């Protein structure tokens, strides 16, 4: 083997990385759906605010 123990070291490093990722809790389908709904509501609020600001600028003749 020309690589020596590099292959073994890389394998151990990959194992440690996989174990670290396995410890993270998975997001359940219900919490994922709830998060998507919250995000969508926040975006709708933001869009509504922008439209109101745009309408206010239009009513004022485009001046701030």
DAVEN-V350952 format. One record per run of one state. SS is the DSSP state (H for helix, E for strand, - for the rest). FROM is the first residue (numbers start at 1). TO is the last residue. If there is no record, write none. Layout:
# DAVEN-V350952
SS;FROM;TO, SS;FROM;TO
This chain:
# DAVEN-V350952
-;1;5, H;6;22, -;23;28, H;29;59, -;60;64
